[in-house]
Amino acid sequence: MNGKFITFEGIDGSGKSTQLEMLGDSLRGRGIDPVITCEPGGTALGRALRAAFLETKETVAPMAELLSFAADRAQHVEFLIKPSISAGRIVISDRYADATFAYQGAGRGFPEEKVLQVIGLATGGLKPDLTIFFDIDVAEAIRRMAARDEAKAKRNRMDEETAEFYTRVRNAYLGIAEREPERFKVIDASGSIEDIQVEVVKIVDGILR
């Protein structure tokens, strides 16, 4: 099988990480051993950057945020994603460059040209074969995050953002979907976990064939 690169995107609380884990189990059950990874934190260096960035208590400058994610991605692409694709593996990443465009670009207000320049440097031009965006209403996403907090799930800096911030991020993702409909597929993430997984498997099977 030729190597493939698939990414999952969504605002916090969309359920994408759960769906990625389920997809991994589904593929392994069919004799396919995917590389499951994430950003930030897909490499040893990335995990150190993730801990430093997401768990710090100090104020983080927007430019420092942008460049921290870029450093994580450059390492991720060079030492995990590209070698795995070259080896014929299916790589599935929880977030990738679209997240930077949405979160640091639209969310933080960086000029689009500057964000795209940083993304280009970090990725070397590598784009996913398929991106699945788990779309959910911002109010519902915030409700889910609050429920997660009550369950004492570990919080990070991104959990403190406002509804206005997440609205900008969601709109940026939907804009990508309009511009790149062949790559960027949108799934309604408000349904049941099981129904969403059926749709995910159907979309992924389409590219694997």
N, C-alpha and C positions, 0 to 999 in steps of 0.2 A: 504493500500500500504506500502511495506517495504521502509525504508528510503534509500535514494541514495545521493551520493556526486559527484557532477559534477563541473569541473573547466574549465574556459576559459583562454587561454594563447595566447600571441602574442607580438611582439615588439610594441613599441609605434607607433600609427598611423595605426594600423592594422584594427581598427574598431570593436574590440572584445566587448568593453563596450556597443556600440550601439546594437550589436547583442544579448548581454545578456539581455538588457532591453526589446528588442522585444520578446525574448523567454519567459521572465517572463510574459509579456502581453498575449502571446499565450497560455501559460499553465493556467493562471487564467481564460481565456475565455473558457477553457475546464473543469473548476471546480477544478483545481489543484492549491493549494496555496503554491508556493515555497518560500523558504528562500533565498532571494537575498542578497549577501554580497560581500565583497572585501578585498583584502590585498594590502597594509597596510590599516587599518582603519575599520575593521569589528566590533570592540567593542569600548566602551568609552575610554578605555586605549589605544587601537590601534589608535583611531583618534587623541589622544594627541601625540602619538609617530609619527604618519604620519605628523602632523603639524610641530613638532620639527625637523624631519629629512628632509622632502622634501622642507620646506620653509625657512630653515636656510640659512643665507648668508655666514657663515663661512665654511672653508674647513672641510669636514668630512673624517675621517680616514676610509680606506676600512674595517678594522675590526669592527669599530663602526657601519658602514653601515650593515655589515653582522649580527651583534648581535642585532641591532635595529629591523631588519625584523624578526629575530628569536623570540625576545620577543613578538612582535606583534602576530606572528603566534601561539605561545604557549598559549596566552590568548584566541585567536580566536578559536583554537581547543577545549580547555577545557570548555569554557563557552558559545560557540555558535554552533560550528559545531557538536561536539559529542552529546550534548543534543538534537539537532534538528533531527539528524539521528536516535537516540534512540526513539524519539517520532514519527517516521515514516514519517518525512518530507523530501522533496527533497531540498537539499542545493546546490545552484549554486554560486560559488565564482569567482569573477573577480581577477584572479591570486591566486597561492598557491605555494607549495614547488618547482615546476618545475621552477618558476621564479627565485628563489634563485640560483638554479643550473645554470641557463642560465646567469642571470645578474651578480650575485656576483662571481659565479664560473668562467664561460668563459669570461664574460665581464671584471671583475676586476682582473682575473688571480689567484684566490685562488686555491690551490691544490684540486683536486676532492675529495680526502679522507677527508679533513678537512671540506669541504662544506657539504658532505653527513653526517658527524658526527653531525654537527650543525642542519641540517634538521631533523635527527633522534631524537635528543633531543627535538626539538620544536614540532614535530608532534606526538611523541609517536608511530610512525610507521603507522599512519593513512594515507592511500593513496586514491585518488579519484577512484570511480568506472568508471569514464569516464573523459577524458580531451580532449577538442577541441582546436587545435592550428590554429590560423588564420594566414596563411603564406602570406607574401607580400614582394616584392622586397624592399630592403633597400632604394633605391633612391626614390621610390614612397612613402614610409612611411615618409621620411624626407620632401618630397613635401607636403604631407598632414599636417604634423606638422607645416610647415611654413604657410600654408593656415589657420590653426587653430589660429596661433599667430596673423595673420593679422585680424582675427575676434575678437581679443582681448580676447581670452580664457586665463585663468590663467595658467601661466607657473610654472614648478617646476624644481628641480635640474636635474631630469632625461631627461628633454627636451634639455639640453645643451650638450648631448653626441655626439660623432663623428660617422660618417658612419662606421668607422672601428670597433668601439665598438658595434654598432648594428649588424654588420655582424657576429661578434663573438657570440653574443647572439642568433641570428637566427640560426646559424649553430649548436649551442648547443641544441636548441629545436629540430631541424631536426634529430639530433643524438638520442635524446630520442625516437622520432617517430620510428626510425629504430630498437631500442632495445625493445620497448614496443608497438607493433602495435595493440594489442588487446585493450589496454586502451587509447592510445594516437592517436587521429584521426586528420589528417591534412586537412584543407579546404583552397582552393585558395581564398584569401581575396581581389583579384583584381576585382572581378565581381561586379554586382549590389547588393545593400543592400537586395533587395527582393529575388534575386536568392540565395544569401548566406543564408538567413534566411530559405528558403525551405530546403536547405541541412542540416542546423543545426537541424531543427525540425525532419527531417528524422532520423538523427543519435541519437538524444535524445530519440525519440519514441522507437528506437530499445532497449535501455537499460531499459526504463520504462516498456516495455512489459515483 
